[in-house]
Amino acid sequence: MQLDDFMTIGQLAKISGLSMDAIRRYGDDGLLPPASVDPSTRYRRYLSAQGSTAKLIRLLRDAALPLRAIRRILHREDDPLTVLYEHRDRLVEKYDLLRKRIERMR
């Protein structure tokens, strides 16, 4: 692959809506590993196809999906719909619990 096939972390951040810090963290966690790391500068480079993965991570994080659930989806450990339905059910349970607590405070 040529250098033109890669994008910088800043470019990936711009197209995905993730911060550069988040991209680094997700790379370190194995969710969005760089395609290449320059050994002398330690600059991370990403393939354009990784833009879709970064956008998906942002979308799932915006839905408050925990990283372990995102990992299950990205690593194809579970059916994505199953993971999302489980998450929805947990959110509904949390909502109901919070609603009851608020009612008791009145």
N, C-alpha and C positions, 0 to 999 in steps of 0.2 A: 504494500500500500504506500501511496505517496502522501506527503504532508498535506496536499490539497484534499485528501479524503477525510481529514480530521477537522474537528472544530475545537476551539478553546473552551475552557470552563465558562468564561464570560459569554461566549456565543450560546452555549447550551443553556445557561441561566436565562438569557434573553428570550430564547424561543420557548422555554418550558415554563417560565414564571417562577422557578425555584431560585433561591438565593445561592450564591457560590458556596457559602458555608454549608447549606443543606446538601448541595451536590457532593461536597467533600465528605460530609457525614454519611450520606447514603452510599458513597463509594467505599468508605471504610467499613460500613456494615454489610457490604456485599450486595446491596440492592442495585447499585448503579456504578459498577467498577469502571474505571477509565479503560479505554481500549489500548492506551499507550501512556507510559510515563517516561518523560525524558530523564535519563539517568543523571545528567549533570545539573539541570535546572529544577528537576522534580515537577515540571509542568505536566498537568494531566491533559490528555487529549481524548476526545470522544468521537465516535462515528456518528454520522448524521442519523442513522437508524436508532441510535440511543435517545434521540430527541423524543420519539414516541414513548419510550419507556419513562423518560423524565416527566413528560406530560401526564402519563398515567399515574405516576407516583404523586404528583401534585394534586391531581383530581381526587385520588383516594385519601390523601392527607387532609384535603379540604373537607372531605366527608367524615373526618375524625377517625379514620381507620388506623388502628395501631400498626406499628412497623412489622410486628410478627405476622399479622394478617396480610399485609402487603407482600411480605416475603413468600407466604404460602401461595399467593396469586402469581407472583413473578416467577417463582421456581416451579410452578405447575404442580404443587403438592396437593392442591385441592381445587375443586371446581370454583371458579370466581363467583358464580351466582350463590353458591352455598355459603361462601365466606361473607358475601355482602348481606345475605338474608340473616345470617347469624349476628352480624354487626347491627343490623337494623333492629333485631329482637332485643339485643343488649341496650340499645339506645332507648327503645320504648320502655323497657323495664326501669332504666334510670329516670326517664321522664316521669313515669308513674310514681316512683319513689319520691322524687323531688316535689311533685304536685301534692302528694299526701303530706309531706313535711310542711309545705307552705300553708296548706289548709289547717294544719294543727297550730300553726303560729298565729292564726287569725283570731 
